[in-house]
């Protein structure tokens, strides 16, 4: 019962945040009704194949955008928040085109919902950036979204362990050896980046912890492979 109640509370909270965002993003216009669009997005984020890319992840990214936004001058924060809503709206763990399909969904839905062509284009551009999490220097919106999306790497050891376990559950159809090899490649790529985070705030507060977490996971995967 408690779990069901918590789910409903999260759903209602996110739906209210979506409605307020959409009204702001379309410069205060009241039509069309924002709630059906929010319900559609939340239904997508609640699909059964998701273990990590869930409404909890969406909430986490939205909260990190809010945390970073005051330190990200020049970003269109409404577009970044819209991109957070859409960045994993289409998600199948066995597909490679999720970000592109999510961006196309934004390009289809947002003009119908009353968002301008320019802000729709910016939202879709930001969604596509989450393929690589590698925005160009000076791309304030891209840096803000990518840092918020990667903030999970800087959680406590317990939070990071839950994140890693959820990722493994999403890829339960992949055999252990293949998963360990693929996941290790991803982690090495992350550790090979000059910086995991681009905004000064995230670099100061999250970089060291994130590298420690990623390095620890890589060590564990390597040890399991060597057994």
Secondary structure, DSSP 8 states (H G I E B T S, - for coil): -HHHHHHHHHHHHHHHHHHHHHHHHTTT---S-SHHHHHHHHHHHT-TT-SSSSHHHHHHHHHHHHHHHTT-TT--HHHHHHHHHHTTSS--TT-S-HHHHHHHHHHHHHHHTT--HHHHHHHHHHHHHTTTT---TT-HHHHHHHHHHHGGGGS-HHHHHHHHHHHHHHTTTS-HHHHHHHHHHHHHHHHHSS-S--SHHHHHHTHHHHHHHHHHHHHHHHHHHH-
